[in-house]
Amino acid sequence: MRQETPKPGLSRRSLLGAFAGVVASADARVHRAWAEVARTAPITHNTFDKKSVELRPFVGRNVALLLKSDRVTDGLVIERVLSAIDRAWDWYRGYFGRTPTIHSAHAGKATIAEVEGTCGSACGLLGFTGIELSSATMSRLLMEASLDRYNQAVFYELGRNFWFFAEPLQPMPRGAFTTGFAHVHRFYSMEAAGLVGAPWDDNLDFDGFRHLILVDLMDRYLADSTLTWGNTLGASKVPATPYSWIAPDHLAAAFFHRIRREDRKSVE
């Protein structure tokens, strides 16, 4: 049998091999670049309870993410998280026309720091810059961002940073409305930033969580003519619901949402 003499040029296999080599090379360059970022020297950060910790900074447009020095980081994930929070910050600033007073900052950016022993799983200063996330909450934020979806905690805490309304709401039960403000604006900021919310837990997805708080809870309130502000929010109670975790501040968030929706209708 006569054998054909191979002709010069790239076969399909060699072309794919060459392409794979280019991709691998580019991927290696990206990983080297992020490795250099990861070797950036830690900074000293003062926590809310006045302790000094060494954290590694990653700086975005509006915020600086401060992570534990021994945390293994992924460049793409960090980039996604910074971009998501920066966009949410842009929305808060544009919607309220002002920014929080500087309290905790790095390189002129508001800090979001990984801190053990903070006030709960996450903590944000009222009207001032500064958010602390526990390591578990930070891990959840980074893990979900690897799937290009976002845990809601940090966006909730931004709502506390952007809370400027204690004075005009003095006659109201401010605790519920302060927290309710953060609850509702978490959803608005994430929507404006074009973010997909991560599941609330194993049994409730993000959209279901949003509906329960902002819509279902208000529907339950309106369906019972015996309920008033006084015997619900004023008494730190909520309408009957099968969910034990529903709290008065969730009802306050539902009121904020209803008022905003009705205000939009009146403008239209």
Secondary structure, 3 states (H helix, E strand, C coil): CCCCCCCCCCCHHHHHHHHHHHHHHHHHHHHHHHHHHHCCCCEEEECCCCCEEEEEEEECCCEEEEEECCCCCCHHHHHHHHHHHHHHHHHHHHHHCCCCECCCEECCEEEEEECCCCCCCEEECCCECCEEECHHHHHHHHHHHCCCCECCHHHHHHHHHCCCCCCCCCCCCHHHHHHHHHHHHHHHHHHHCCCCECCCCCCCCHHHHHHHHHHHHHHHHHHCCCCCCCCCCCCCCCCCCCCCCCCHHHHHHHHHHHHHHHHHHHHC
